[in-house]
Amino acid sequence: MRSRDGIVENWELLTEDEAIEAAIEKHSKDPITSIAYCAIEVSGNADDPEYRFWFDLFLRLSKKDHIGWA
């Protein structure tokens, strides 16, 4: 069960860089994987603001590293 403050405490106050650092600290993986784990832990409910925060950050990081036409 997740805490009242979310997967990462005070997630809504974090900058993108702080969120990435917090996710890596929590999961000890590369940035994209750590962020994905945070999104999965929330519940996968698209109406949940915390899920949207982690999922949107995951998408931004994924696109940033993407090279190619697809």
N, C-alpha and C positions, 0 to 999 in steps of 0.2 A: 504494500500500500504506500502511496506517495505521501510525502509530508504536506502540510498546509501551504508551505512556501514553494512547493514545486520540486522538480527533480534537482535543480540547482537553486539554492536559496536566493531569493530576490532576483530571479532571472529577468523580470521585467525592467529592472534598473540597469542591466548590463549593456555595454556597448557590444558591437559584434566581436571585437578583439577580446574583450573580457569574457564573453560567452564561450568563445573558442578555447581560451585558456582554462576556464572552469570545466568544460566538457573533457578536455584532455586530462586535466587533473583527476577527474572522476573516473574516467575509463582507461587511461594510459594507452590510448591508441592514436593513430594519426588524426588530424583535425576532422576530416570528413566522416570517418568511421565513428569517432567520439560523438559528433553532433548527431549522426543517425541514431546511435544508441539512446541519446537523450530524447529524441523524438519518439522512438519506439516505447521507451519507458513511460512516457506521458499517458498514452492510451491509444493513439491513432485516431482519436475523435477530431475530425476536421473543424468542429465548432469550438474546440477548446483553445483559448488564446495561447496557452503555453505550447501546445502541440504546433500551432501555426508558426510561432516564433522559431522553434527548433527546426521544423520542416522547411520553412522559408530560408533559414540560414543554411541548411543542408543544400538546398537547390542553388543558392548563390555560390556557395563554395564549389559545388559540382560543375557549374557552368564556367566558373573562373578558371578551373583546371582543364577544361575541355578544349581540345584542339582538333580541328577537322570540320568536315561538312555536315556530319550527322549529329 
